[in-house]
Amino acid sequence: MSGHGGVLALFRAHGPLTRAQVVELSGLSRATATHRLEGLVRSGLIHAREDDRTTGGRPAGVFDLAETRGALLVADIGSSHARYGIADLTGRVLTALDEDIAIDDGPDVVLAGVARAFEQLEVEATSPVLGVAIGVPGPVDQRTGRLVSPPTMRGWDGADVAARLGPLVNAPIVVDKDANLVALGVHRALRADAVPGADDLLVVKVGMGIGAGIISRGSVLHGARGGAGDLGHIPHDDGPRCRCGQRGCAEASAGAWAIAARLRELGHPVRTSADVVALATNGDRDATSALRAAGRRIGDVVVEAVGVLNPAMVVVGGDLAESGDLLVDGVRERVFERSHPLATTDLSVIASPLGADAGLLGAAQMAADAALAPERVDALVDA
């Protein structure tokens, strides 16, 4: 087990631990485990439990992660809306801000808004910022950190979000597509509740666009460069033209931007995914019919993913999933109607348990992973 960082990882995975439990879980000798615990306590990264402190000498026998030792700045940027937050080291979001945006305004305008929000949130922090995570509605090359030909983000191709925001914080910045943040948030929540199958998920995010995050054996699956999970833009020859330029993408008929366009043609003054959901929630027949049809169209591409990945669970999240069963029922109908029986044995298709908070919570977990990576922890202890 690598250094102090490996020991701290045990507390993140298991919660409060005694010295004896650290020895058992780590395989370290008692002397080595004690040395590393003392280093973590000295650096403030773990502390003796309040109800188990001694009056002197070595730290008490039960330790826990010091959640207030550092702060995390997080952002979940969508096509028309952004959420920003500050979280503690457990990934618990303490304060959140919301802002309507237009992603096509480009990186200069949108990232200036992120910077303003982070400056406002950092004022509330009582400890140094140790990690930052940002979700964007487009593919991010995991080798370079740059966006690559994002189909719905005009002016963002090649943008290096971390480099632009780096001067604001002295901490690692992680940038990933928003669907991966949603997937990570859902995964950590389900695992915390000991839900069977939480380590093998297909999480579909349906908002203005459609994307997916894949959790395989407990980790986000990025693929070779970061392109895994782009379900919204698998083209078919017999469908409407998508805003990415291809024809027949699922997003061209089931994304909120396409649904809103059709509803406007019918006389409804809607623009965003929230507008579509509000119309459907009020019982409008055009909106409810459109969402049911969208669920079935999304189900068509989910069937293909289920056949390739064989997940234990399909989770449908994003703004349009806030419409309740309208969307999810259509996905479930198609998956169980068209998938191979082996792939659907014990498969669950559910709405996200985190609702609109999933992206921000996933960003907080991703920021915590970066802030408390073993090499970062070792540096904090040695500082």
C-alpha positions in Angstrom: 0.0 0.0 0.0 1.5 3.3 -1.1 2.3 5.7 1.7 0.0 7.9 3.7 -2.3 8.3 0.6 -3.1 4.6 0.6 -4.1 4.7 4.3 -6.3 7.7 3.8 -8.1 5.9 0.9 -9.2 3.3 3.5 -11.1 6.0 5.4 -12.7 7.2 2.3 -13.9 3.7 1.4 -14.9 2.5 4.8 -15.5 5.4 7.1 -14.3 5.6 10.7 -11.6 3.0 11.5 -9.6 1.9 14.5 -5.9 1.4 14.4 -6.4 -2.4 14.4 -8.8 -2.1 11.4 -6.3 -0.1 9.5 -3.7 -2.8 10.1 -6.1 -5.5 9.0 -7.3 -3.7 5.8 -3.9 -2.4 4.7 -1.7 -5.4 5.5 0.8 -3.0 7.1 2.6 -3.8 10.4 1.2 -2.1 13.4 4.2 0.1 13.7 4.0 1.3 10.1 0.2 1.8 10.3 0.7 3.9 13.5 3.4 6.0 11.8 1.2 6.8 8.9 -1.8 7.5 11.0 0.2 9.9 13.0 1.4 11.7 9.8 -2.2 12.0 8.7 -3.3 13.4 12.0 -0.4 15.8 12.1 -1.4 17.1 8.6 -5.0 17.5 9.7 -6.3 15.0 7.1 -7.8 12.6 9.7 -8.7 13.2 13.3 -9.5 11.3 16.4 -13.3 10.9 16.8 -14.7 13.5 19.1 -16.1 10.9 21.5 -12.8 9.0 21.6 -10.1 11.5 22.2 -7.5 11.0 24.9 -6.1 13.8 27.1 -2.5 13.3 25.9 0.0 11.0 24.3 -0.8 9.3 21.0 -4.1 10.0 19.2 -7.1 8.0 20.3 -8.0 4.6 18.7 -10.8 5.6 16.4 -10.1 7.9 13.5 -12.1 9.5 10.7 -11.5 11.7 7.6 -11.3 15.4 8.6 -13.9 16.6 6.1 -13.3 20.3 6.8 -9.5 20.1 6.2 -10.1 21.3 2.7 -12.7 22.5 0.3 -13.7 21.5 -3.2 -15.0 23.8 -6.0 -17.4 22.1 -8.5 -19.4 23.1 -11.6 -21.9 21.2 -13.7 -22.2 23.1 -16.9 -25.1 22.3 -19.3 -26.3 23.7 -22.6 -28.6 26.3 -21.0 -28.0 26.0 -17.2 -25.1 25.8 -14.9 -24.8 24.8 -11.2 -21.8 25.7 -9.1 -21.0 24.5 -5.6 -18.5 24.2 -2.8 -18.1 20.8 -1.0 -16.2 19.3 1.8 -13.7 16.5 1.4 -16.4 13.8 1.7 -18.1 15.2 -1.4 -21.0 16.8 0.5 -22.1 19.9 -1.3 -22.4 22.7 1.2 -23.6 25.6 -0.9 -24.9 25.7 -4.5 -25.5 28.5 -7.0 -27.6 28.3 -10.2 -27.3 30.3 -13.4 -29.0 30.3 -16.8 -26.4 30.3 -19.5 -26.0 29.8 -23.3 -23.2 27.4 -24.0 -22.9 28.7 -27.5 -21.7 32.1 -26.1 -18.4 30.3 -26.1 -15.7 29.6 -23.5 -14.7 33.2 -22.8 -18.2 34.1 -21.7 -19.2 30.9 -20.0 -15.9 30.3 -18.1 -15.9 33.9 -16.9 -19.2 33.0 -15.2 -17.6 30.0 -13.7 -14.7 32.1 -12.4 -17.2 34.6 -10.8 -19.1 31.8 -9.2 -16.0 30.2 -7.8 -14.7 33.5 -6.4 -18.1 34.0 -4.7 -18.1 30.5 -3.2 -14.5 30.6 -2.2 -15.3 33.5 0.1 -17.4 31.1 2.2 -14.7 28.5 2.4 -13.1 28.1 5.9 -10.2 25.9 4.6 -8.0 25.9 1.4 -9.4 24.6 -1.9 -7.8 21.2 -2.5 -9.6 20.1 -5.7 -11.8 21.3 -8.5 -14.0 19.4 -10.9 -16.0 20.7 -13.9 -18.5 18.9 -16.1 -19.2 20.1 -19.6 -21.8 19.0 -22.2 -19.3 17.6 -24.7 -16.5 15.1 -25.1 -13.2 15.7 -23.3 -10.0 14.1 -24.5 -8.7 12.4 -21.3 -5.1 12.6 -22.5 -5.0 16.4 -23.2 -8.0 17.7 -21.1 -9.3 19.5 -24.2 -12.7 19.4 -25.7 -12.8 17.7 -29.1 -15.4 18.6 -31.7 -18.2 19.0 -29.3 -21.4 18.7 -31.4 -23.5 21.2 -29.5 -20.8 23.6 -28.2 -20.1 26.2 -30.9 -16.6 27.7 -30.4 -15.4 25.2 -27.8 -13.4 22.8 -30.0 -9.9 22.5 -28.5 -10.8 24.6 -25.4 -8.6 23.7 -22.4 -10.9 24.5 -19.5 -8.5 23.5 -16.8 -5.7 25.8 -18.2 -8.1 28.7 -18.4 -9.2 28.4 -14.8 -5.9 27.2 -13.4 -4.7 30.7 -12.3 -7.7 31.0 -10.0 -6.8 28.0 -7.8 -3.7 26.3 -6.5 -5.3 22.8 -6.8 -5.8 20.0 -9.4 -8.6 20.7 -11.8 -10.5 17.8 -13.4 -12.7 18.3 -16.5 -15.0 15.6 -17.9 -18.2 15.4 -19.8 -21.3 16.0 -17.7 -22.7 12.5 -18.2 -19.7 11.0 -16.5 -20.2 13.2 -13.5 -23.8 12.2 -13.3 -22.8 8.5 -13.5 -20.2 8.9 -10.8 -22.6 10.7 -8.5 -25.3 8.0 -9.0 -22.7 5.2 -8.5 -21.4 6.6 -5.2 -24.9 7.1 -3.9 -26.1 3.6 -4.8 -22.9 2.1 -3.4 -23.3 4.0 -0.2 -26.8 2.4 0.1 -25.4 -1.0 -0.7 -27.6 -1.4 -3.8 -26.8 -4.6 -5.7 -25.2 -3.9 -9.1 -24.0 -0.4 -8.2 -20.6 -1.1 -9.7 -21.9 -1.8 -13.2 -24.1 0.9 -14.5 -25.2 2.6 -17.6 -26.4 6.1 -16.7 -28.2 8.0 -19.4 -28.4 11.8 -19.0 -31.3 13.3 -20.9 -31.5 17.1 -21.0 -31.1 19.5 -24.0 -28.9 16.7 -25.3 -28.4 13.0 -24.6 -25.3 11.4 -23.2 -24.3 8.5 -21.1 -21.8 7.6 -18.5 -20.6 4.1 -18.0 -19.5 2.6 -14.6 -17.6 -0.6 -15.1 -16.4 -2.5 -12.0 -16.8 0.6 -9.9 -14.9 3.1 -12.2 -15.9 5.5 -14.9 -15.2 4.0 -18.3 -13.7 6.6 -20.6 -12.6 4.4 -23.4 -9.3 5.0 -25.2 -9.5 8.8 -25.2 -12.7 9.8 -23.5 -15.3 9.1 -26.1 -17.2 6.3 -24.4 -20.9 6.6 -23.9 -21.8 9.0 -26.8 -25.2 7.4 -27.2 -27.0 10.5 -28.3 -25.1 10.7 -31.6 -25.2 7.2 -33.1 -26.6 8.1 -36.5 -29.3 6.3 -38.5 -30.2 7.1 -42.1 -33.9 7.4 -41.6 -34.2 10.1 -39.0 -34.3 13.9 -38.7 -31.1 15.9 -39.1 -29.3 16.5 -35.8 -27.7 19.8 -34.8 -24.3 17.9 -34.9 -24.8 17.6 -38.7 -25.6 13.9 -38.9 -29.0 12.4 -39.6 -31.0 10.2 -37.4 -29.2 10.7 -34.0 -31.4 9.9 -31.0 -30.8 13.5 -29.8 -32.4 14.8 -33.0 -35.8 13.4 -31.9 -35.5 12.8 -28.2 -33.3 15.6 -26.9 -35.1 18.5 -25.2 -33.9 20.9 -27.9 -35.7 18.8 -30.5 -38.8 18.3 -28.4 -39.0 22.0 -27.6 -38.7 22.8 -31.3 -41.7 20.5 -32.2 -43.7 21.9 -29.3 -43.1 25.5 -30.5 -44.4 24.5 -33.9 -47.6 23.4 -32.0 -47.9 26.8 -30.4 -46.2 26.2 -27.0 -43.7 28.8 -25.9 -41.0 26.4 -24.6 -37.3 26.7 -24.9 -35.4 24.6 -22.3 -35.8 21.1 -20.9 -37.2 22.6 -17.8 -40.0 24.3 -19.9 -40.8 20.9 -21.5 -41.0 19.2 -18.1 -43.2 21.9 -16.7 -45.6 21.6 -19.6 -45.8 17.9 -19.2 -46.2 18.1 -15.5 -49.2 20.3 -16.0 -50.8 17.6 -18.1 -50.3 19.0 -21.6 -51.0 16.2 -24.1 -48.5 17.3 -26.7 -45.7 17.4 -24.1 -46.6 14.1 -22.4 -46.9 12.4 -25.8 -43.5 13.8 -26.9 -41.8 12.6 -23.7 -43.2 9.1 -24.0 -42.0 8.9 -27.6 -38.6 10.3 -26.5 -38.3 7.5 -23.9 -38.9 4.8 -26.6 -36.4 6.4 -28.9 -33.8 6.6 -26.2 -34.6 3.0 -25.4 -33.6 2.1 -28.9 -30.0 3.2 -28.4 -29.9 1.9 -24.8 -30.8 -1.6 -26.2 -27.6 -1.5 -28.2 -25.6 -0.4 -25.2 -27.1 -3.1 -23.0 -26.2 -5.7 -25.6 -22.6 -4.5 -25.6 -22.1 -3.7 -21.9 -24.5 -6.0 -20.0 -24.9 -3.5 -17.1 -26.6 -4.6 -13.9 -28.7 -1.4 -13.9 -29.7 1.4 -16.4 -30.3 4.7 -14.6 -32.0 7.6 -16.4 -31.2 11.0 -15.2 -31.0 14.6 -16.4 -33.6 17.3 -16.6 -36.1 15.4 -18.7 -36.1 12.5 -16.3 -37.7 15.0 -13.8 -40.9 14.3 -15.7 -41.3 11.1 -13.7 -42.4 7.9 -15.4 -43.2 9.4 -18.8 -39.6 9.1 -20.0 -38.3 6.2 -18.0 -41.3 3.9 -18.8 -40.6 4.4 -22.6 -36.9 3.4 -22.1 -37.9 0.4 -19.9 -40.4 -0.7 -22.5 -37.9 -0.8 -25.4 -35.1 -2.4 -23.4 -37.1 -5.3 -22.2 -38.9 -5.7 -25.5 -35.8 -5.8 -27.7 -32.8 -6.9 -25.6 -31.5 -10.4 -25.3 -33.0 -12.3 -22.3 -29.6 -12.9 -20.8 -28.8 -9.2 -20.8 -32.0 -8.3 -19.1 -31.9 -11.1 -16.4 -31.9 -9.1 -13.1 -31.5 -5.8 -15.0 -33.2 -2.8 -13.5 -34.2 0.4 -15.4 -34.8 3.2 -12.9 -34.9 7.0 -12.7 -31.9 8.6 -11.0 -32.3 8.8 -7.2 -30.3 12.1 -7.2 -32.5 14.1 -9.5 -31.0 17.4 -10.7 -28.2 17.2 -8.0 -26.5 14.2 -9.6 -24.0 16.2 -11.8 -22.9 18.5 -8.9 -22.6 15.6 -6.5 -20.6 13.6 -9.1 -18.3 16.6 -9.6 -17.7 16.8 -5.9 -16.8 13.1 -5.8 -14.5 13.6 -8.8 -12.9 16.6 -7.1 -12.4 14.7 -3.9 -10.7 11.8 -5.9 -8.3 14.3 -7.4 -7.6 16.2 -4.1 -7.0 13.0 -2.1 -5.1 11.0 -4.7 -2.3 9.1 -2.9 0.5 11.3 -4.3 -1.4 14.5 -3.3 -2.0 13.2 0.2 1.7 12.3 0.5 2.6 15.8 -0.5 0.2 17.3 2.1 1.7 15.2 4.8 5.3 16.1 3.9 4.5 19.8 3.6 
